[in-house]
Amino acid sequence: MLKLREKSYYKWIIAFSSLIVMIMTVGIIYNVFTIFTIPVTEGLSISRQTFSLAQTLIFTATIFVNPFISKLVEKTGLIRLIRIFSVATPIFYFGFSFVNSTWQLYLVSLLVGISQCFVSMVPLSILLNSWFDKDIGLALGITFMGSGIGGMIFNPVVNSIIENYSWRHAFGFLSIVMFIFLVPIGLFVIILPPQMSQKEHLTTYQESETAASLNVETRASSAVEENNSYLKDRRFWIISLAFILDGVAGYSIINFVTPYFRDLGYSSYYAANVMAMSMGLMAVGKVVLGFVYDRTNVRFATLLAIFAAFVGLVALYFAQYPWALIFLGFGNFFGSPAGTVSQPLVTKGVFRARDYAKVNGLLVSFSNIGVTLTPIIANTIFDHSGSYRPHFVAMIVLMAICFALFFLVLPRAAKKDSN
């Protein structure tokens, strides 16, 4: 079956379909949200900190939902979940067009946050892992570049709709586009590999790795004995902390570009285009970073990404100078992709194959804990200081700590540690 899967052209259809799904989910829900900061806060007469809590609720939902996705997949089936929430997500997102109060904004955010978990990073990682044995880094990079492409395409479009119509029209437009693409792909395109059941995909990768050295009886007994052993591995907790820090600091490179550049005195058009540039570089960077993971090792690729993120944060601090855009671009290209590409590849490179779905889900959740804290921290600092620059100073320090943690824990050898 593995040979059949490797020869199948359909795995690349799955990869590019997953790319479109990421554009329509993470690309819109995460990476276009901040462009609504000023118009929504002015329209509803709320503070930026109050508005940022809506984004926080979206991320909070992922923290609590992602660790249970593997269990839900076992009970319900991956494809069934994707189909249900491909329809539900754009419907919930459409609710943003009608909010008139803070509690409505928060309710819609929570529903969107829960729903998108079942059609974005963790389910797509499981799906791709069931289709790809080779070039998994490239496949994940292609898929996850969708978040950057979504931001690159829709930030200028949404900015134009807001200026010419209203932010409510912009939310409605995004919802319709999301529905047009998500529903057909979720219902008719995304499938599991040939002859694979709804549940087998969670264990196929593990079996392919161990079949050469372990018989069936040994695998069955060791699975019971070693279940959840990764929780006793100090590397898991150090890596989890590192991803929390990367979530907090790394997301700051993208999340505040539009309001920050407007606060620096640039026009909304210029700020939206800087955001589009950032998203475009991040999108291409995800493919390149995935390729780097495939061709080098998890240590080199991860440290490269974290270093680039550090450079990007320093560039944001000096964003009033034109030369800073060059270094911001470097941070967007290699640093920002770590927020989505690195978790599944670090999981595969460090931990046992049988734990892939569980560990990856947890690492994504830990990363989202950091991402959840980002708007709260940044907008609280902004409300007290009137600037995002003190926030960037703090994030530079956190990213340096993140680099040190990955430097200490990631294996130096190209091969993953199987102990």
N, C-alpha and C positions, 0 to 999 in steps of 0.2 A: 504493500500500500504506500510505503514511503517513496518508492521509485515512481509509482504512478503519480503521486502528488508532486514530486520534483519536476516531472516531465509535463505536468499540466500547465497550459497557458492560463488557465482560469485563476491561478493564484495571483497573477498580476492584475487581473480584473478585480479581484478581491482587494488588493493593495490600493489601487486607484479609486475604487469605490469607497474604501475606508478614508482615503484622502478627502473626498468630497464630503463624507460624513463629518470629518473633523472641521472642515471649513464651515459647515452649517451649524455645528454645535459649539465647540471651543472657540473657533474663529470668531463667531458672532457673540456668543454668550459671555465669554471672558474678555476678548480683545477689542470689542467695540463699545463695551459698557462705559468706559471712562469718558468717552466723547459726549455722553449724556450728562456728565457731572454738572456743568454750569447751567445748561438750559433747564434741567429738571429741578435743580435746587432753586433756581429763580422762579420757575413755574409753580412749584409747590410751596415756595417760601420756607425752605428747610436749609439747614447748614450742610456743608460738605461732609462733616462727620456723620450726620444723620443719613445722608445718601450712601455713604460708604458702607454702612451697616447692611444695606440691601445686597451689595456685592459680597460682603462677609457671609451672609446667610447662604448664598449660592455655594461658596466654598465650604462652609460648615456642613452642608448637606453631603458633600462628597466625602468629608472626613468620616462620617458615620455610616454612609452607604457602601463605599468602596470595599471595606474589609469583609462585607457579607456577600459580595457579588458572586464569588466562587461557590458559596453554598446555594445561592439562589439559582445559579446556572445548573448545578447538579439536580436541583428539584424541578425547575421549570424548563430548562433548556436555553442555551445561549441565543439561538435564532429567534425563539418565541419572544424573549425579552427585548431583543433589538427591534422586532416588528412592532410590538406594543408601544414602545417608547419613541419609536420613530414618528408615530402619529401623535402621541401625547405631548412631546416636547414643543413643537411649534404652536400647538394649541395653547399650552400654558404660557409660552412666551408672548403670545398675542395679548395676554392680559395686561402687559405693561402699557399698552396703548390707552387703557381705560382707568388707570389709577388716579385717584383724586385725593388720597390721604396717605399718611405714612404707613398705617397698618396694612393697607391694600398693597403698597409697594413691597412690603416685607413678605406678605403672604405669597404674592406672585413669585418673588425671588426664591422663596423656599421650595415652591412647587417646581420651578424651573431647575433649581439645583438638584433636587432629587431625581427628576426625570432624565436629565442629561447624563447622569452617571451610567445609565444603562445603554447609552449609544455613543460613548466617547472613549476615553483612554483605556480603562481597564478591560472592558469587553472587547475592544478592538485589538488590544495586545494579546488576549487569549485567542481570538479568532486568527490573527496572523501567525501566532505560534503554532497553531494547528495546521496551517498551510505551508509554512516555510521551515526547512531544516537548515538550508544555506541562505546566505544573504538576508538574515533576519534583521540585522542592523539597517541595511538599505531599505527593506520593506517598512520597518518602523519609522525610519527617517522620512520616507515618501509620505506615509500616512500622517505623521505628526506635523509635517510642514503645513498641513491644512490650517492649523490654528493661525500661523503667520500669514498665509495667503488670505484667509478670511479677514484678518485685520487690515491687510494691505489694500484689499479690494473695497471693503465696505466702509472704512473710516472716512475717506473722501466723499463717498456717495452719501453716507448718512449726514455728514457735515453739510452737504449741499441741500439735502432734504430739510434739515433743521432750519437752515437759514432762509429757505424759500417757502417752507410750509410750517412745520412744527415738529417737536420731538415725538409727539404722539403718532404723527404720520410716519416718522422714521421707524418707530417700533413696529408699526403695522406692516410697513414694507419688508422689514427683515423677517417677520413672521411668515409672510406669504412666500418669500423666497425659500425660507427654511422648509416649509411644507412641500413646496414643489419638488425639491431635491431629495429630502429625507424619506418621504413616504415611498416613492417607487424603489429606491435603493434598498430600504429596509424590508420591503415586502417581496421584491422580485429578484434582487441581485445577490444579496449576501446569503451564502449558504456555507455549510461545512464541507470538508473534503469528501471525495467519493468514498462510500462504504463506512463513513464515520458517523456514529450516533451522536445524539445531542450531549451525551455525557463523556464520551470517550476522549474528546479533545483535551480534557483537563489532565489526562494521564498519558497521552500518546507520546509527548516529548520525553517524559520520564522513561517510558518503556524503550524508546529508541536508543536512549543513552546507556541503559543498563543491560539490555538484552544480550550483548556480547559477553558479558562477564558474570551475569547472575541468572540462575534459573528461576522459573515461576514461583516455586515454593519459597526460595530465599527472599524474593522480592516481597511476597505477601507477608512474611513474618517480620522483615525489617521495616516495612511500612507501618506496622503497628507499634513497634518498639521506638521508632524514630519520629513518630508523628509530632509535628510542632517543635522539633528539636532546635529549630532556628531561633526560637525564643530564648534559648539558653546560650546562644552564641553571642559573645560580646560584640562581634563585628556587626551584627544586625542592629544593635542599639546605637552604636557609634555612627553607622551609615544612616540610620533613621534620624539622628540628631543633625547630621550633616545636611540631609535633605530638608529638614525643617528650616535650617538657616538659609539654605539655597532658595527655599520657597519665599521666605521673608525678603531677603535681599535681592535675589534674582528677578523676582516679579516686579520689583521697583524699577528695573531698567525699562520695562515696557509700559507699566500701568499708569505712570504719571506724565508721560511725554506731552500729551495734548494740553492739559491744564498748566503744566510747568512752563512750557514754551509760551503759552499765552500770558502767564504771569510775568515772564521775562520781557514782555512788550511786543512779541511777535503777533502777527495776525492769525486769526483762526485758520485761514487757508494755509499759511506756512506751517503752523503747528500740526494740522491734519496731514500735510505732506511729509513732515518729519516722521510722524507716526506711521504713515504708509511705507516710508523707506525702512523704518525699523522692522515692521512686520514682514516686508519683502525679504530683507536680509535674514531674518529669523527663519523664514520659510525655507529658503535655499540652504541655510546653515544646518537645518535639521537633516536634510539628505546628506550633506557633506559630513556632518558629525557621525551619522549612522555609518557611513562608509569608513570613517576613521576608526570607529569601534570594530568594524569587520576586519580591517586590514592591520590594525595594531593590537592593542589590548585595552582592557577596561581601565587600567590605571592611567595610562598615557592620555586616553581620550577624555576621561572624566576630569583629570587635572587641567588639561587644556581648556575645557569648557568653563571650569570654575575660575581659572586665571582670566579668561576673556571677560567673564561677568564682572570680575573685580575691576578690570580696565574700563568697562562700560559705565560702572558706577562713578568712577573717578571722572570720566568724561562728562557725565551729567552734572556733576558739581561745577564744572567749568564750562557749562553749556552756553554761557553768554559769549564765548569766543568761537569764531567760525571753525577753527582747527579741531575743536572738540568733537565735531560731527564724525570725523574720521575714526576716532577711537570709540565713539559711541557705536559706529557701524561695526567695528571689530567685536564689541561686546554683544551686539545684536546677532551677529553672524555665528559666533561659536558659543557665547555665554547663555543667551536666552534659550536655545534649544535644550539645554540641560534640564529645564523644567519639565519636559515631557519625554525626551529620548533616553535620558540616562537611567531612569528608574528600572524599566524592563531589562535593559542591557547590563546594568550593574547586578540586578537580580540573577540573570542568567550566567554572568561571569563569576559570581562569588558563591552563590548558594546552590543547593542540590536541585536537580531538575524537578523532582517530585513536589518541591515546595514552590514552584514558580508562581502559580496563580495566587497563592496566599501571600507570599512575600511581596510580590509586585503590587498587589492590592493595598497592602499595609504601607509600603514605601510611597505609593501615590497619595495615600491618605496623610502620611506624615508631611509630605511636601505641601499638600493642601492646607495643613495646619499653618504652615508658614505663610502661604499665600493668603490665607484668611486673615492673618494678623496684619498683613501689609497695609491695606487701606485704613485700618483702625489706627495704627501707629502713625502713618504718614499724615492723615487728615487731622488727627489730634495735634500733632506737631504744627501743622499748617494753621489750625485755628488759633493756636497760642503764639506763633511766631510770625505768621503771615508769609511763610516761605517753606518750600520743600527742601531747601539746601541742608538744614540741620539733619533732616531725615537721611539724606544721601550720605552724610558723614557717618552716621550710625550704621548704615548698611554696608559701607566700605569695611568697617571693622568686623561686622558679622561675616562678610564674605571671606575675609582673611582667615577667620577661625574655621569656616567651612573648608577652605583649601587645606588647612593643617589637618583636619580630621580625616579627610579623604587620603591625604598623603600618608598618614599613619596606618590606615586600615586596609587600603586596597592592595591586592596581591601584586607583587612585582613581576611574577611570571605571566606569560601570555595566557597560560591555561588556567582555568578556574580551579579553585581548591575544592576537592570532592570530599574532604574529611568532615 
